[in-house]
């Protein structure tokens, strides 16, 4: 967090830093207050809903959305100043440079990585996806690009990556089940086909091989993430259709479970 606050010092505009805290148990709130930030404690309602609720508590006309592991460079801050003071109102995107195990990743589909982040209050909001939510401009509002880079130190170690992989794939499976319902056959097909395609696309087609060992690791880990997303969707579908441990497939409504070991059960 000290690096986060330090990266904001060159910003030449009067500003307030608002930290949204949804129940942290470490010293995050104390460190933020000591750095001069206003800490807003709100209940966790999901990524999008929590952020949208926080926007209403911001006092300034303009909002720049940043995560604690993101640091804007001086070029981006200068571009923010121009957008606010000189340019017509718009919703502005930033270009993130993502880091994996301390190394900037410039290939494999990780860069360029544009996200809407700067907007006049009321002109944008986060969509209601369960994970990988995105800011969306209100109807009729122009979208433009800021210069500079937003350095995103997302995965400093593998333990953090794997922990987030498990959490995010569960949310992605929930999102699939909510949008597409129970479809175990489709889930199994995607579980088998998509992971190798993901690895090939990232490492070969999108030149992840140019990022060295980190590029290879990311391609394989992304394939693993894809597998678990669809595996968890399959499990949710299987359970919703009457499946249970020890049965090879869900039962039809009202049917009785066969005795395990009968040849006709498997052939």
C-alpha positions, 0 to 999 in steps of 0.5 A: 500500500505505501507504493500505491500512495506514493504513485499518486503524489505527482497528481497535480489536481486537488483530490481525495483518496477513498479506500473501500474496505469490506471487512479487512482484518489487517492494518489496511484501514489504519495504514490508509488513514495515516496516509491521508485517505478516507476509509469507507467501510461498506458490507461486501455485496460482490465486486460490482455492487460494492464499487457502485455503492462506493461511488455515491460516497465520493465527493469529487465530480471525477472518479479515478478507479484504482485497485491497491495493487495498481500504480499509475505512472507519471504519464498516466497522471498527466493524461488524467489532468488533461482529461479533467481540465481540458478535454470534453467530458468522456469516460476514459480508459487506461492501459494496464501493464500486468506483472507476474512473479515480478516480471512485466508481461507484454504478450500472451494476451496480457498487454495491451490491457485496456479498462475504463477507469476515469469518469465524471460521477454518474456517467459510468457504473460497473456491470453486475457480473460475478467476476471480472466485472467491468466499468461501462459508460452510460448511453451516449457518453463518449469513450476515449483513451488516456496515455501512460501506463497503469502498473498492475502487480497482480500476482507476486507469487504462485500461492496468491495466484492459485488462491485467486484461481480457486476463488475466481473459477468458483465465481465464473462457474456460478456465472455460467450456471446463472446464465446458461443453466444446468448443462453437464454435457456442454460443460464436459465438452468445454472442459476437455477442449478449451484448456489446450486451446487456451494454452496454445492461443496464449503461448503461440498465437499471442506470442507468450513464448516471448515472455520466457518461463513466465509466459509458459507458466501463465499459458499453462496456469490459464489452461488450468483455470479454464479447466476448473471453471468448466469442471465446477460448472459441470459439478453444479449442473450434475448436482442440480439435475439430481446427481450425487456421489457414486452415480455415473450420471444424474437421474431422471426426475422421479427415477430410483438410483440403480445398484452400483455394479450392474453392467447395464448401468455403465454399458 
